[in-house]
Amino acid sequence: MKTLSRQDLEDILYGAAILGTGGGGELSEGFAMIDDALSKGKEFRMVDLDEAPQDALVCTPYMLGAISALPEEEERLYDRLPRSDVSSILAAYARFEEYLGRSFYGTISCELGGSNTATAFYAAAMAGAYIIDADPAGRAVPEITHSTYYIHGLPAAPIVMANEFGEAIICENVLDDARAEHIVRALSMVSRNDIAAIDHALEIREIRHAVIPGAISFALEMGQVWRETRAKGGDIAQAIADQGAGLVAFRGSVSACDWETRDGFTYGNIEIAGSGSFESDTYKIWLKNENMTGRLNGEIHATIPDMICLIDTETGAPVTNPNYYTGQSVAVVVLPAPKPFTTEKGLLAFGPSYAGIDQPYRPAVS
């Protein structure tokens, strides 16, 4: 068991934001949760799968919805609703334990990202529970079905949800994770595109084969490399590529970009004009919450499940969507896909076809 320090937590969240490929939520939101728990004297205790008792009950808490703001006219629709003074994820967590009549031993992050990794940490710390050093994605992903839980056929339900308006919903007898995605997404869309959800309430013995062990430690190590390289004034993009066994695919500045909030997701495009050794070349990223595809000079260069990470080369910070802008100096780093997504079942769930690409998966990193 490891008690995570504030520096550990910072490194984890920065590493998770890099591996989040533009998604996974805002770092500012993640740090707000971490610091709230620390200010209340809470500890962040992490254990690996082998340390946890086999009959320990764990769950996966997360926030689901678009990662961009609503149009102003839609935002006004929520003005008449009261706001709860209880965090929605903590409300869902307490309601789930009440529903089960049993306490959770710990939480598993649903994905790696600046906010959603922190969400699982926050729920555990505030409840005095443990953080499990594993996750079902190894990166950030847009849908519930994009997980090793889905690949292994583990049920999401029962699912407990809560929103900022104090409304709570318990969802039982859900056919599968595909149906769970439709239900939770619909409820998010009527909850200001942001709903707290907790699912996959299972014992360690039921999930140990169906998650990626060491995922949080991987993020911690990536964050440490990011911090140390930044402090030395080094090439952050290259350091990330080296640490993750990937490559720096492109460098340049954003020449055009757009985004929209639609159907509970954030969609957008980022066009980058090359510089240096990439002079006269172009790179275009298409995103659906996360960066889905990368095209070099109009030709497919990288697709999910590979990780297409965008780094601001002036600040060194990972770029979260849709916080890009024209003129921004950036580097594109492509890291290998988490191995479970490169299997036949993994590619069916989260491969090129999901991104609208009619070609087999071709890893960008050989």
Stockholm file with secondary structure:
# STOCKHOLM 1.0

chainA/1-366         MKTLSRQDLEDILYGAAILGTGGGGELSEGFAMIDDALSKGKEFRMVDLDEAPQDALVCTPYMLGAISALPEEEERLYDRLPRSDVSSILAAYARFEEYLGRSFYGTISCELGGSNTATAFYAAAMAGAYIIDADPAGRAVPEITHSTYYIHGLPAAPIVMANEFGEAIICENVLDDARAEHIVRALSMVSRNDIAAIDHALEIREIRHAVIPGAISFALEMGQVWRETRAKGGDIAQAIADQGAGLVAFRGSVSACDWETRDGFTYGNIEIAGSGSFESDTYKIWLKNENMTGRLNGEIHATIPDMICLIDTETGAPVTNPNYYTGQSVAVVVLPAPKPFTTEKGLLAFGPSYAGIDQPYRPAVS
#=GR chainA/1-366 SS CEECCHHHHHHHHHHHHHHTTTCSCCHHHHHHHHHHHHHTTCCCEEECTTTSCTTCEEEEEEEESCSSCCCHHHHGGGTTSCCCSSCHHHHHHHHHHHHHTSCCSEECCSSCSTTHHHHHHHHHHHHTCEEESEESSSSCCSSTTSSHHHHTTCCCCSEEEECTTSCEEEECCCCCHHHHHHHHHHHHHTTTTCEEEEEEEEEHHHHGGGSEETHHHHHHHHHHHHHHHHHHTCCHHHHHHHHTTCEEEEEEEEEEEEEEEETTEEEEEEEEEECGGGTTCEEEEEEESSEEEEEETTEEEEETTSEEEEEETTTCCBCCTTCCCTTCEEEEEEECCCGGGGSHHHHHHHSGGGGTCCSCCCCSCC
#=GC SS_cons         CEECCHHHHHHHHHHHHHHTTTCSCCHHHHHHHHHHHHHTTCCCEEECTTTSCTTCEEEEEEEESCSSCCCHHHHGGGTTSCCCSSCHHHHHHHHHHHHHTSCCSEECCSSCSTTHHHHHHHHHHHHTCEEESEESSSSCCSSTTSSHHHHTTCCCCSEEEECTTSCEEEECCCCCHHHHHHHHHHHHHTTTTCEEEEEEEEEHHHHGGGSEETHHHHHHHHHHHHHHHHHHTCCHHHHHHHHTTCEEEEEEEEEEEEEEEETTEEEEEEEEEECGGGTTCEEEEEEESSEEEEEETTEEEEETTSEEEEEETTTCCBCCTTCCCTTCEEEEEEECCCGGGGSHHHHHHHSGGGGTCCSCCCCSCC
//
